[in-house]
Structure formats: C-alpha cells, structure tokens
Amino acid sequence: MKIAIGCDHGGFRLKNAIKEYLAGKNIEVEDFGTNNAQSVNYPEYAIKVSKSVISKECDLGILCCGTGIGMSIAANKFKGIRAAVVGDTFSAKATREHNNTNILCLGERVTGEGLALDIVDTWINAEFQGGRHSERLALVEKIEQGEF
C-alpha cells in the first residue's frame, strides 16, 4: 500500500506524526508537502494528493490542515475523490466501509495526535463493504457527471 500525504501550515506537525507512524508500520508514504509551518494555500496540497490518488500513483491519501475542512472541500472537487473529515474511529471505519473514501482529512487543531493515529489505523484497515453501499456510490457518481 502506498499513501499520499499532504498538509498546509496548520497540519504540518500532524502530517509528520502520521508519516512516522506509517513508516513504523512499513507503509510507503509519498509526502507532497508542505515542509514547514509557514503559511501556505491548502488547495495546492489537496490538488497534489488528489491527483496522485486519481492516477493510482498512490492507493489512498491523507490531508491535514487546521480542521480538515478546507482540505476536504478542495479534494472533493475532483471527480472520483471521496474525501471525509473524520474526528473519531467509528466514523473512520464507517467512511471506508460505507462510502469507500479514498482520502482522509484530519484537523491538527481539533484532533489530538494519539486519536489521529488511531483514526488513521482504523481507516486504513477498514474495507469497503459494497452491496447497498455500491448503489449509493453509483448515485454519487451520477451527481459528479451532472446527471441530476
């Protein structure tokens, strides 16, 4: 598994903690920046991570900012991206199992590091259940294609 990761200045420390955690689990990570805590524009990093997931260069993506909200808004503008802001392990599991999310968005300013790492672990290990959830995602794809 290869995970794309990116952040803005508000998620810089959390991104680095997640990278270290994933490396300890022998999970390959491609870091799309930012590489310091100086103010940057979050959409630039959401674009890079989203494109790597769409192209299948990376299997999944993780985006960190102050709240996770800005990153999720930007990432979800891409057709085929299903990004979710998650603040608990139940939602992390559900968003993979039911929504087949391919980008996890976390907020450094609202989620402690320990919980964030538990969320990442839960999200990575959960699997899409298919079935009725596939039907629902097909409707979402129709929305993306402008059919409604």
Buried (B, 14 or more C-beta within 10 A) or exposed (E): EEBBBBBBBBBBBBBBBBBEBBEEEEBEBBBBBBEEEEEBEBBBBBBBBBBBBBEEEBBBBBBBBBBBBBBBBBBBEBEEBBBBBBBEBEBBBBBBBBBBBBBBBBBBEBBEBEBBBBBBBBBBEBEBEEEEBEEEBEEEEEEEEEEE
